[in-house]
Amino acid sequence: MVTLSEENYLKAIYHLGKQGTVAVSTNAIAEKIESKASSVTDMIKKLAEKKLANYIKYQGVTLTEAGRLAAALVIRKHRLWEVFLVEKLNFSWDEVHDVAEQLEHIKSLKLVNELDALLGFPTHDPHGDPIPDKEGNYSPLKSVNILELKPGDEGVLAQVKDSSDVFLKYLNKNNLALGDQIKVLDFEPFDNSLTIETTSRKMIISSEVAKNLYISL
């Protein structure tokens, strides 16, 4: 049985290390989950004992196949619950992350699979992130960061990397949502800001905002 805390560690390593395949430092994990490096080391040793992680001192941490599956299933639950909260309970996309953080630790696989069926087997959550299937597999989005586009290029907003309520409220305030058609009008080299046009307005977005917006061409 994997504990709640262990699931959080597996998920952090999964996100930091390209699905757990690239070695991640204990310091990076500590920063991600806001913990001490010494505590991270202790937990990594426990995960290694359970055959969920591989740890070599000074070389970092990767996940075993069992560890990657466990992490992917936690992420699957999180993203399915986000879809449920938005589609069935009328939550806005900036309200669902913290609630899904609690719901993702429910152990019943039958509940999760029935939830998936109830929702019509969605492939992406409300923020555009792909939802792993029950085997932990998913197809990554074919999208590019908006900073890679040139003036005149356009596409559809397909994914936001920052799912914090502060960032999503910013997007709400500026009428930016998944599915919006966006055209890049200008790029400012001085601060990497962009002038963009949507169906409703023109606006300037900072590089901090732009680095979190992914466009499907």
N, C-alpha and C positions, 0 to 999 in steps of 0.2 A: 504494500500500500504506500503510495506517495503522499506525503503530507502537503498541506496548503503552502507552507513555507518552501518546501522543495519544489513544488510546482512553479512558484514565483521565480525561483532561481533558474529552473530549466527554461522558462519562458524568456528570461532576460538573456541567457546565453544563446538561445535560439535566435533572438532578434539581433544581438550584437555580432554574432559570428556566422552570418549567412546560413541560417537554419542549423546552426551548431556545427558546421563543417570546418570553419576557420577558427583557429585558436584565439581565445579571448583572455586578456589579463585579468587577474583578480582585482586590480585597481579599477578597471573599466566596469566590472560587475558591481563592485562596491559603489561606484558613482551612480550606476543605473538604478540600483535598488535602495540607495541612500543608507548604506551600512558600512561598518568598519571592515578594512581589508582582512583583519584577523578572523572576524566572524565569517567572512566569505570563504576563507581557506578551510575553516572547520566544516562548513557546509559542503564544499566541493569534495572533501574527503569522504563525507557521508554518501554523496551521490556516486562517487567512484566505487565505494563498497557495495552499492546497490546495482552496479553495472549500468548506471545511467550516464556517467560522464567519464572522460579520460583526462587525467591531470598529470602533467609533468612539470615539476618545479622550474620556474623561470621561463617556461615555454608556453604556459597558458592552458586553457580548458577547452575541450571540444565535447560534443555529445556523442554517445553511442547511438546505435540505431534505435534501441529501446528508449533512450533519452529524447531523441528527436521526435519519436512518435508521441511520447507523453507530452512534450511541449506543444506539438502541433494540435493535439486533441484539446488542450487547455485553450489555445488560441481559437480553435474551432468553436468551442462553447462560448467564449467571449463574444465572438463576432456574430454568431447566431442569436445570442441574447440581445445584442445591439439591434439587429434587424427586427426582432420581436417587439422590443420596446418602442421602436419608431413606427412600425407598421400596425401593430395591434393595440398599443397602449398610448399612442399619440405623443410620445416623448419627442423632443427636438434632438437633432444630431449632437448638440453640445451638452446634452443632459445624460447621455447613455453610458459613457465610459466608466464612470465610478460605480454605477449600479452593476454593470457587466463584470467589473472586477470582482464583485462579491459572488455573482451567479456562476462565474466560470469554474468555481471549485466544486460544484455539484457533481457527485460521482456517478449517478445513474446514466449509463450509456443509452438505455432504452428511452429515457426522457429526452436526451439530446437528439437521438435519431428521429423520434416522433416530432420534436420541435422542428427539425429540418424539413420533414415531410409536410407539416402544417404550413410552413412558410413557402412551400413550393420549391424546395431545394435551391435556395439563393446561392449565387457564386461570389457575391461581394457584399460587404457590410455597408452601413450608411456613409462611411468615409472613403469608400472605394477600395478598401483592402480585400484581397481574395480570402475566401473561406475554405480552409482545408476540408476534404471529404473525410469519411470515417476511417480511412486508411492513412490519413495525414497528408494526402497529396493535394496539390492545387496548381493551377496554371497562373503564373505571374502575369500581371497586367502588361500589355504592350503599350507603355506610355513613356513620355520623356518629361524631364523637368522643364518648366517654362523658360528657365534661363538658357536652355539649349536652343531655343527658337530665335529666329532672326526677324527683324521688322518685316511685316507682310505675311508672316506665317500665322496660321490659325488652327484651332482644333477644339476639342471638347474637354472640359474639366472632368477628369476621370478619377482622381485620387488626391487626398490631402494627407500629408505625412504627419502633421501635428494634429492630434485629436484632442488637445486640451480644450477645456470649455472657453478659455480666454481667446484662443485663436479662432475657434469656430464661431464665437459671438462676434468677433471682428468680421469674419466672412458674412455672417448674417446681416450685420450693420451695413455692409457694402454690397448687399444683394448678390453675393457670389455663392453658387451652389453646384453640386455635381450635376453634370449634364449641360451646363451653360456653354455656349459657344464663345470662345475667347480669341481675339486677334491681337497680336503684338504690333503696336504702332511705332514704338521707339525704345531704344536702349540707351541708358546714360552710363558711360564708362566710369565716371567719377565715383559714383556710389552703387553701381550695378542695379539701379532702379529701372523699372519698366513702365512705359505707358501702354495700357491695354484698353481694348474696347470690348464691351459685352453687348448683348442685345438691348440693354437699357441705358448704358452710360459709358463714358470714357473716364479712366482714373489712372493715377500713378500708384504703383505698389513698390514697396521697398524690397531689397534683396532678401531680407529676413522672411518676408511674406512669400516672395517668389520661390525660394528654395523648398517650400512645402507644397507647392502646387504642381501637379503632374497632369500632362495633357495627352489625350489620345488623338492622334492625327488622322 
